[in-house]
Amino acid sequence: NNTHSLVNKSIALSSGNKLQVSNLIAEGGFSFVYSATLSPNGTPVAVKQIITFDSTKAVDSEISIMRHLSHVPGVVSLLDSIV
């Protein structure tokens, strides 16, 4: 059971938009992926929640990599990050 569940939560983004998380779609060794809707336009998005108990270094590294690869075809674009 995911004690860090974001299901049915609303998340405020730095852009002023909000995400409404609907359900868990994938689970890995250190992260959970949820389906969500971006408001105000209703765009479907995925939210990746990284769980780490050591430090934020791994999280910061993944965010940096995603930012640098967002323009590559076939790679998911990073819209925002919250640490």
Contacts in CASP RR format, 6 or more apart in sequence:
PFRMAT RR
TARGET T0000
AUTHOR 0000-0000-0000
METHOD contacts of the structure
MODEL  1
NNTHSLVNKSIALSSGNKLQVSNLIAEGGFSFVYSATLSPNGTPVAVKQI
ITFDSTKAVDSEISIMRHLSHVPGVVSLLDSIV
2 24 0 8 1.000
2 27 0 8 1.000
2 32 0 8 1.000
4 32 0 8 1.000
4 49 0 8 1.000
4 51 0 8 1.000
5 24 0 8 1.000
5 32 0 8 1.000
6 21 0 8 1.000
6 32 0 8 1.000
6 34 0 8 1.000
6 47 0 8 1.000
6 49 0 8 1.000
7 21 0 8 1.000
7 22 0 8 1.000
7 23 0 8 1.000
7 24 0 8 1.000
7 34 0 8 1.000
8 21 0 8 1.000
8 22 0 8 1.000
9 21 0 8 1.000
10 18 0 8 1.000
10 19 0 8 1.000
10 20 0 8 1.000
10 21 0 8 1.000
11 18 0 8 1.000
11 19 0 8 1.000
11 21 0 8 1.000
11 36 0 8 1.000
11 47 0 8 1.000
11 82 0 8 1.000
12 18 0 8 1.000
13 19 0 8 1.000
13 79 0 8 1.000
13 80 0 8 1.000
13 82 0 8 1.000
14 80 0 8 1.000
14 82 0 8 1.000
15 79 0 8 1.000
15 80 0 8 1.000
17 38 0 8 1.000
17 39 0 8 1.000
17 40 0 8 1.000
18 38 0 8 1.000
18 39 0 8 1.000
19 36 0 8 1.000
19 37 0 8 1.000
19 38 0 8 1.000
19 39 0 8 1.000
19 45 0 8 1.000
19 47 0 8 1.000
20 36 0 8 1.000
20 37 0 8 1.000
20 39 0 8 1.000
21 34 0 8 1.000
21 35 0 8 1.000
21 36 0 8 1.000
21 47 0 8 1.000
22 34 0 8 1.000
22 35 0 8 1.000
22 36 0 8 1.000
22 37 0 8 1.000
23 34 0 8 1.000
23 35 0 8 1.000
24 32 0 8 1.000
24 33 0 8 1.000
24 34 0 8 1.000
25 33 0 8 1.000
25 34 0 8 1.000
25 35 0 8 1.000
25 46 0 8 1.000
26 32 0 8 1.000
26 33 0 8 1.000
27 33 0 8 1.000
30 50 0 8 1.000
30 51 0 8 1.000
30 52 0 8 1.000
30 58 0 8 1.000
31 48 0 8 1.000
31 49 0 8 1.000
31 50 0 8 1.000
31 51 0 8 1.000
32 48 0 8 1.000
32 49 0 8 1.000
32 51 0 8 1.000
33 46 0 8 1.000
33 47 0 8 1.000
33 48 0 8 1.000
33 49 0 8 1.000
34 46 0 8 1.000
34 47 0 8 1.000
34 49 0 8 1.000
35 44 0 8 1.000
35 45 0 8 1.000
35 46 0 8 1.000
35 47 0 8 1.000
36 44 0 8 1.000
36 45 0 8 1.000
36 46 0 8 1.000
36 47 0 8 1.000
37 43 0 8 1.000
37 44 0 8 1.000
37 45 0 8 1.000
38 44 0 8 1.000
38 45 0 8 1.000
38 79 0 8 1.000
45 79 0 8 1.000
46 76 0 8 1.000
50 58 0 8 1.000
50 59 0 8 1.000
50 62 0 8 1.000
52 58 0 8 1.000
52 59 0 8 1.000
56 83 0 8 1.000
59 83 0 8 1.000
60 83 0 8 1.000
63 78 0 8 1.000
63 81 0 8 1.000
63 83 0 8 1.000
66 76 0 8 1.000
66 78 0 8 1.000
66 81 0 8 1.000
67 78 0 8 1.000
69 75 0 8 1.000
70 76 0 8 1.000
70 77 0 8 1.000
70 78 0 8 1.000
END
